[in-house]
Amino acid sequence: MRRRGEGGAVAVTAGDEAQGAERLTVDARGLACPLPVLRLAAAARGATTGAVVTVLWTDPAAAYDVPAWVRMRGHRLVEPPRTDEDGTGRAVVRLVGR
C-alpha cells in the first residue's frame, strides 16, 4: 500500500514474509520531527506482532527519536540507525511488545 503524507511521500508497503514475519517499510524521507516517529507508530498499530519495519528518514532527529520510541514501546531495534551515502537515515525495528 502506498500513501502520501503532508510534507513528503510516505510509503507503507508490505514485503515478502521472511520466516513468517510481516515486513513493512515506512518512508518518512522529507518529513520533519516528529512525523517519522508518528508514521512508524501508525504502521506499528496496523502490523502484527513480530513484524519487521524498516524506517527511512532525512531528518537527523529521527536517528534519536526512533530508538527512543522503540525502547518506550517495548519493541526491538534489529539494525541501529545509520545514514546512507545519499543522506537517508534508516533503522530496522521488530515489533515485539504492545
Secondary structure, DSSP 4 states (H G I P E B T S, - for coil): -EEEETTEEEEEEE---BTTB-EEEEEETTPPTTHHHHHHHHHHHTSPTT-EEEEEES-TTHHHHHHHHHHHHT-EEEEEEEE-TTS-EEEEEE----
